[in-house]
């Protein structure tokens, strides 16, 4: 179980850090070329904001899941991740559809 907590938390931290870099620092180059090739310069800030927040939400969900899993030792802790992942993915898809045409 401890390995699951460590891996879940580590992946969550990586996702959260990448989300902050994308959102606050507008490091669009961390995304694959395909996901940013059609972004206009005037849409870059909005795209980075939506995508970064989406990635941050998914990462935060993983971090909270790892903490709950460590405290409760119940697999039901992954419900938090499922909800956060769905919300983060919705923002990522919205940003891609809206700005990467």
C-alpha positions as a Markdown table, in Angstrom:
| # | Residue | x | y | z |
|---|---|---|---|---|
| 1 | Unk | 0.0 | 0.0 | 0.0 |
| 2 | Unk | 2.8 | 2.4 | 0.8 |
| 3 | Unk | 4.1 | 2.1 | -2.8 |
| 4 | Unk | 0.7 | 3.1 | -4.1 |
| 5 | Unk | 0.6 | 6.2 | -1.8 |
| 6 | Unk | 4.1 | 7.2 | -2.9 |
| 7 | Unk | 3.5 | 6.8 | -6.6 |
| 8 | Unk | 0.1 | 8.5 | -6.4 |
| 9 | Unk | 1.5 | 11.4 | -4.5 |
| 10 | Unk | 4.6 | 11.7 | -6.7 |
| 11 | Unk | 2.5 | 11.8 | -9.9 |
| 12 | Unk | 0.2 | 14.3 | -8.3 |
| 13 | Unk | 3.0 | 16.6 | -7.4 |
| 14 | Unk | 4.5 | 16.4 | -10.9 |
| 15 | Unk | 1.1 | 17.2 | -12.5 |
| 16 | Unk | 0.5 | 20.0 | -10.0 |
| 17 | Unk | 3.9 | 21.6 | -10.7 |
| 18 | Unk | 3.5 | 21.3 | -14.4 |
| 19 | Unk | 0.0 | 22.9 | -14.1 |
| 20 | Unk | 1.4 | 25.8 | -12.1 |
| 21 | Unk | 4.2 | 26.3 | -14.7 |
| 22 | Unk | 1.7 | 26.2 | -17.5 |
| 23 | Unk | -0.7 | 28.5 | -15.8 |
| 24 | Unk | 1.4 | 31.1 | -14.0 |
| 25 | Unk | 4.6 | 31.0 | -16.1 |
| 26 | Unk | 2.9 | 30.3 | -19.4 |
| 27 | Unk | 5.5 | 27.6 | -20.2 |
| 28 | Unk | 3.5 | 26.3 | -23.2 |
| 29 | Unk | 6.5 | 24.4 | -24.4 |
| 30 | Unk | 5.9 | 21.7 | -21.8 |
| 31 | Unk | 3.0 | 20.6 | -24.0 |
| 32 | Unk | 3.5 | 18.4 | -27.1 |
| 33 | Unk | 3.7 | 20.4 | -30.4 |
| 34 | Unk | 0.3 | 18.9 | -31.5 |
| 35 | Unk | -1.5 | 20.5 | -28.5 |
| 36 | Unk | -0.1 | 24.0 | -29.2 |
| 37 | Unk | 0.6 | 24.2 | -32.9 |
| 38 | Unk | -2.5 | 26.3 | -33.8 |
| 39 | Unk | -2.6 | 28.6 | -30.7 |
| 40 | Unk | -2.6 | 32.2 | -31.8 |
| 41 | Unk | -0.3 | 34.5 | -29.8 |
| 42 | Unk | -3.3 | 36.5 | -28.5 |
| 43 | Unk | -4.9 | 33.3 | -27.2 |
| 44 | Unk | -1.8 | 31.9 | -25.5 |
| 45 | Unk | -2.5 | 33.4 | -22.1 |
| 46 | Unk | -6.1 | 32.1 | -22.0 |
| 47 | Unk | -5.0 | 28.7 | -23.3 |
| 48 | Unk | -2.2 | 28.4 | -20.7 |
| 49 | Unk | -4.6 | 29.5 | -17.9 |
| 50 | Unk | -7.3 | 26.9 | -18.8 |
| 51 | Unk | -4.9 | 24.1 | -19.4 |
| 52 | Unk | -2.7 | 24.9 | -16.4 |
| 53 | Unk | -5.7 | 25.0 | -14.0 |
| 54 | Unk | -7.0 | 21.7 | -15.5 |
| 55 | Unk | -3.6 | 20.0 | -14.9 |
| 56 | Unk | -3.4 | 21.5 | -11.4 |
| 57 | Unk | -6.8 | 20.2 | -10.5 |
| 58 | Unk | -6.0 | 16.7 | -11.6 |
| 59 | Unk | -2.7 | 16.8 | -9.7 |
| 60 | Unk | -4.3 | 18.1 | -6.6 |
| 61 | Unk | -6.8 | 15.3 | -6.8 |
| 62 | Unk | -4.0 | 12.8 | -6.9 |
| 63 | Unk | -2.3 | 14.4 | -3.9 |
| 64 | Unk | -5.5 | 14.4 | -1.9 |
| 65 | Unk | -6.1 | 10.8 | -2.9 |
| 66 | Unk | -2.6 | 9.8 | -1.7 |
| 67 | Unk | -3.2 | 11.5 | 1.6 |
| 68 | Unk | -6.7 | 9.8 | 2.0 |
| 69 | Unk | -5.3 | 6.4 | 1.0 |
| 70 | Unk | -2.5 | 6.7 | 3.5 |
| 71 | Unk | -4.9 | 7.7 | 6.3 |
| 72 | Unk | -7.8 | 5.4 | 5.6 |
| 73 | Unk | -6.3 | 2.6 | 3.6 |
| 74 | Unk | -9.4 | 2.4 | 1.5 |
| 75 | Unk | -9.6 | 2.1 | -2.2 |
| 76 | Unk | -12.6 | 4.4 | -2.1 |
| 77 | Unk | -10.2 | 7.2 | -1.7 |
| 78 | Unk | -9.8 | 7.1 | -5.5 |
| 79 | Unk | -13.3 | 8.7 | -5.8 |
| 80 | Unk | -11.6 | 12.0 | -5.1 |
| 81 | Unk | -9.2 | 11.4 | -7.9 |
| 82 | Unk | -12.0 | 10.4 | -10.3 |
| 83 | Unk | -13.9 | 13.7 | -9.7 |
| 84 | Unk | -10.8 | 15.8 | -9.9 |
| 85 | Unk | -9.6 | 14.1 | -13.0 |
| 86 | Unk | -12.9 | 14.6 | -14.7 |
| 87 | Unk | -13.0 | 18.3 | -13.8 |
| 88 | Unk | -9.3 | 18.8 | -14.9 |
| 89 | Unk | -9.9 | 16.8 | -18.2 |
| 90 | Unk | -12.9 | 18.9 | -18.9 |
| 91 | Unk | -10.8 | 22.1 | -18.7 |
| 92 | Unk | -8.1 | 20.6 | -20.8 |
| 93 | Unk | -10.5 | 19.5 | -23.5 |
| 94 | Unk | -12.3 | 22.9 | -23.4 |
| 95 | Unk | -9.0 | 24.7 | -23.9 |
| 96 | Unk | -8.0 | 22.5 | -26.7 |
| 97 | Unk | -11.3 | 22.8 | -28.5 |
| 98 | Unk | -11.6 | 26.5 | -28.0 |
| 99 | Unk | -8.0 | 27.7 | -28.8 |
| 100 | Unk | -6.3 | 24.9 | -30.8 |
| 101 | Unk | -8.2 | 25.0 | -34.1 |
